[in-house]
Amino acid sequence: MWVLVGILATAVLGLIGYIAIGPRLVEADRAERSASLTETAPTSLRVTLNPGLPEVEPVEALPSSARPCPPLFTAAEFTSSAVGTAVTSCGFAEEVRRQYLNQPQRGRPVTIEADSPVTGQRYPMGCGGVRVVTCSGGNNAVVYVY
């Protein structure tokens, strides 16, 4: 009988200790996790699609420096393109738009290949963005698909 009383007393003391100390341990663990998450949170989004391609800064609106291109084909989404550098032709921008529309991924970084109607060469382009997709690559080409 004394063994049963000893086991019961140990269980009660353990339960009291758990109730008294447990919440403090959980709160300390939460604070530690929160601090580590805060320390590792990124300050800005920069997408590197391929080590050989330039980095893409996603934009939510067409930059004022962009030059809109006349559409060469119709589409239900991403109905327009624009060039972002002087070395980029509207023909190439429209080909980038076509190739972006031909792949299934939306809203995440992708790499496409587009043929230039000016040079006749195929260029890899890293693309990223949601409402305005920024594609860069080739020979300093920048295309906005929106």
Buried (B, 14 or more C-beta within 10 A) or exposed (E): EEEEEEEEEEEEEEEEEEEEEEEEEEEEEEEEEEEEEEEEEEEEEEBEBEEEBBEBBBBEEBEEEBBBBEEBEEEEEBEBBBBBBEEBBBBBBBBBBBBBBEEEEEEEBBBBEBBBEEEEEEBBBBBBBEEBBBBBBBEEBBBBBB
